[in-house]
Protein backbone atom coordinates (compact mmCIF):
# COMPACT_ATOMS: atom_id res chain seq x y z
CA UNK A 1 0.00 0.00 0.00
CA UNK A 2 2.92 2.26 0.69
CA UNK A 3 4.27 1.44 -2.75
CA UNK A 4 1.04 2.35 -4.53
CA UNK A 5 0.85 5.68 -2.68
CA UNK A 6 4.41 6.45 -3.76
CA UNK A 7 3.52 5.65 -7.33
CA UNK A 8 0.58 8.04 -7.22
CA UNK A 9 2.81 10.75 -5.83
CA UNK A 10 5.35 10.06 -8.54
CA UNK A 11 2.63 10.27 -11.16
CA UNK A 12 1.42 13.58 -9.76
CA UNK A 13 4.96 14.94 -9.62
CA UNK A 14 5.60 13.71 -13.14
CA UNK A 15 2.33 15.28 -14.37
CA UNK A 16 3.15 18.58 -12.62
CA UNK A 17 6.65 18.54 -14.11
CA UNK A 18 5.22 17.79 -17.53
CA UNK A 19 2.76 20.70 -17.23
CA UNK A 20 5.62 23.02 -16.18
CA UNK A 21 7.72 21.81 -19.08
CA UNK A 22 4.90 22.45 -21.56
CA UNK A 23 4.34 25.93 -20.09
CA UNK A 24 8.05 26.73 -20.34
CA UNK A 25 8.07 25.49 -23.93
CA UNK A 26 5.09 27.71 -24.81
CA UNK A 27 6.66 30.73 -23.11
CA UNK A 28 9.98 30.08 -24.83
CA UNK A 29 8.35 29.82 -28.26
CA UNK A 30 6.22 32.92 -27.64
CA UNK A 31 9.21 34.92 -26.41
CA UNK A 32 11.30 33.67 -29.34
CA UNK A 33 8.69 34.83 -31.84
CA UNK A 34 8.37 38.24 -30.14
CA UNK A 35 12.12 38.68 -30.09
CA UNK A 36 12.51 37.65 -33.71
CA UNK A 37 9.60 39.87 -34.73
CA UNK A 38 11.14 42.75 -32.81
CA UNK A 39 14.53 42.12 -34.38
CA UNK A 40 12.97 42.07 -37.84
CA UNK A 41 11.28 45.44 -37.39
CA UNK A 42 12.97 48.10 -39.46
CA UNK A 43 13.14 51.64 -38.24
CA UNK A 44 11.23 54.00 -40.56
CA UNK A 45 13.36 56.05 -42.87
CA UNK A 46 13.39 59.71 -42.00
CA UNK A 47 13.91 61.85 -45.07
CA UNK A 48 16.73 64.31 -44.83
CA UNK A 49 15.75 67.92 -45.01
CA UNK A 50 16.50 69.42 -48.33
CA UNK A 51 18.80 72.42 -48.27
CA UNK A 52 17.00 75.75 -48.46
CA UNK A 53 16.30 76.56 -52.03
CA UNK A 54 17.73 79.67 -53.58
CA UNK A 55 14.15 80.87 -54.14
CA UNK A 56 13.76 81.35 -50.40
CA UNK A 57 16.22 84.24 -50.61
CA UNK A 58 15.24 87.82 -51.37
CA UNK A 59 16.82 89.49 -54.39
CA UNK A 60 17.69 93.14 -53.85
CA UNK A 61 19.21 95.64 -56.28
CA UNK A 62 21.92 97.69 -54.57
CA UNK A 63 22.80 100.78 -56.58
CA UNK A 64 24.84 103.92 -56.11
CA UNK A 65 27.84 104.44 -53.87
CA UNK A 66 28.65 100.84 -52.89
CA UNK A 67 31.74 98.81 -53.74
CA UNK A 68 29.95 96.18 -55.85
CA UNK A 69 26.59 97.49 -57.09
CA UNK A 70 24.16 94.98 -58.51
CA UNK A 71 21.84 92.20 -57.41
CA UNK A 72 22.44 90.59 -54.04
CA UNK A 73 20.63 87.75 -52.32
CA UNK A 74 19.73 88.04 -48.66
CA UNK A 75 17.61 85.87 -46.35
CA UNK A 76 14.08 86.81 -45.31
CA UNK A 77 14.14 89.31 -42.47
CA UNK A 78 17.33 90.97 -43.72
CA UNK A 79 17.88 94.69 -43.30
CA UNK A 80 19.33 97.31 -45.64
CA UNK A 81 22.63 97.00 -43.75
CA UNK A 82 22.78 93.28 -44.64
CA UNK A 83 22.12 93.97 -48.33
CA UNK A 84 24.77 96.71 -48.47
CA UNK A 85 27.27 94.38 -46.78
CA UNK A 86 26.59 91.78 -49.50
CA UNK A 87 27.38 94.48 -52.07
CA UNK A 88 30.82 94.97 -50.55
CA UNK A 89 29.86 97.79 -48.21
CA UNK A 90 29.76 101.53 -48.71
CA UNK A 91 32.07 103.22 -51.22
CA UNK A 92 34.25 105.98 -49.80
CA UNK A 93 31.99 108.59 -51.46
CA UNK A 94 28.76 107.21 -49.90
CA UNK A 95 26.43 109.53 -48.02
CA UNK A 96 25.78 107.02 -45.23
CA UNK A 97 23.38 109.19 -43.23
CA UNK A 98 20.96 109.24 -46.18
CA UNK A 99 20.39 105.48 -45.86
CA UNK A 100 18.24 103.85 -43.19
CA UNK A 101 20.34 100.78 -42.43
CA UNK A 102 17.71 99.33 -40.10
CA UNK A 103 14.92 99.24 -42.71
CA UNK A 104 13.82 95.73 -43.74
CA UNK A 105 14.27 94.81 -47.39
CA UNK A 106 11.69 93.28 -49.70
CA UNK A 107 12.14 91.01 -52.69
CA UNK A 108 12.71 93.05 -55.83
CA UNK A 109 13.51 96.23 -53.95
CA UNK A 110 16.14 98.70 -55.08
CA UNK A 111 18.30 100.34 -52.43
CA UNK A 112 20.01 103.48 -53.71
CA UNK A 113 23.02 104.69 -51.76
CA UNK A 114 23.63 108.32 -52.75
CA UNK A 115 27.13 109.76 -53.05
CA UNK A 116 28.16 112.98 -51.33
CA UNK A 117 27.22 115.97 -53.47
CA UNK A 118 24.63 114.04 -55.51
CA UNK A 119 20.89 114.65 -55.17
CA UNK A 120 19.38 112.69 -52.30
CA UNK A 121 17.20 109.66 -52.87
CA UNK A 122 14.00 111.69 -52.86
CA UNK A 123 15.12 113.66 -55.93
CA UNK A 124 16.79 110.90 -57.91
CA UNK A 125 14.91 109.47 -60.85
CA UNK A 126 13.56 105.94 -60.56
CA UNK A 127 13.90 105.75 -56.79
CA UNK A 128 10.29 106.32 -55.87
CA UNK A 129 10.28 110.12 -55.91
CA UNK A 130 8.29 112.34 -58.21
CA UNK A 131 10.21 114.91 -60.22
CA UNK A 132 7.87 117.62 -58.93
CA UNK A 133 8.57 118.73 -55.41
CA UNK A 134 10.46 115.59 -54.34
CA UNK A 135 7.27 113.78 -53.24
CA UNK A 136 7.55 110.03 -52.73
CA UNK A 137 5.75 107.78 -55.20
CA UNK A 138 3.69 105.10 -53.46
CA UNK A 139 3.98 102.90 -56.54
CA UNK A 140 7.77 102.90 -56.89
CA UNK A 141 9.30 103.94 -53.56
CA UNK A 142 11.44 101.47 -51.63
CA UNK A 143 10.44 100.35 -48.15
CA UNK A 144 13.30 102.51 -46.85
CA UNK A 145 11.89 105.63 -48.53
CA UNK A 146 8.38 104.90 -47.29
CA UNK A 147 9.74 104.32 -43.77
CA UNK A 148 11.23 107.84 -43.84
CA UNK A 149 7.75 109.37 -44.19
CA UNK A 150 6.24 110.78 -40.97
CA UNK A 151 3.98 108.27 -39.22
CA UNK A 152 5.08 105.38 -41.43
CA UNK A 153 7.34 102.88 -39.69
CA UNK A 154 9.14 99.87 -41.12
CA UNK A 155 6.16 97.56 -40.64
CA UNK A 156 3.74 99.86 -42.47
CA UNK A 157 6.32 100.51 -45.20
CA UNK A 158 6.59 96.74 -45.77
CA UNK A 159 2.78 96.50 -45.90
CA UNK A 160 2.69 99.19 -48.61
CA UNK A 161 5.35 97.40 -50.67
CA UNK A 162 3.60 94.03 -50.24
CA UNK A 163 0.23 95.54 -51.18
CA UNK A 164 1.48 97.04 -54.44
CA UNK A 165 3.33 93.83 -55.33
CA UNK A 166 0.06 91.96 -54.97
CA UNK A 167 -2.36 94.55 -56.41
CA UNK A 168 -0.22 96.68 -58.74
CA UNK A 169 0.62 100.38 -58.59
CA UNK A 170 -1.47 102.85 -56.62
CA UNK A 171 -3.89 104.97 -58.61
CA UNK A 172 -4.55 107.43 -55.79
CA UNK A 173 -3.18 108.36 -52.39
CA UNK A 174 -6.56 107.31 -50.93
CA UNK A 175 -5.68 103.76 -52.00
CA UNK A 176 -3.59 103.57 -48.82
CA UNK A 177 -6.86 103.06 -46.95
CA UNK A 178 -6.76 99.40 -48.07
CA UNK A 179 -3.69 98.81 -45.90
CA UNK A 180 -4.32 97.89 -42.28
CA UNK A 181 -2.98 100.49 -39.87
CA UNK A 182 -3.47 103.41 -42.25
CA UNK A 183 -6.61 105.43 -41.71
CA UNK A 184 -8.04 108.72 -42.99
CA UNK A 185 -5.98 110.90 -40.62
CA UNK A 186 -2.71 109.25 -41.70
CA UNK A 187 -3.69 109.67 -45.36
CA UNK A 188 -4.41 113.36 -44.74
CA UNK A 189 -0.97 113.78 -43.16
CA UNK A 190 0.73 112.13 -46.15
CA UNK A 191 -1.18 113.90 -48.95
CA UNK A 192 1.37 116.63 -49.53
CA UNK A 193 4.31 114.25 -49.26
CA UNK A 194 3.32 111.38 -51.56
CA UNK A 195 1.92 110.79 -55.01
CA UNK A 196 0.34 107.61 -56.37
Order of alpha helices (4+ residues) and beta strands (2+ residues): alpha-beta-beta-alpha-beta-beta-alpha-alpha-alpha-beta
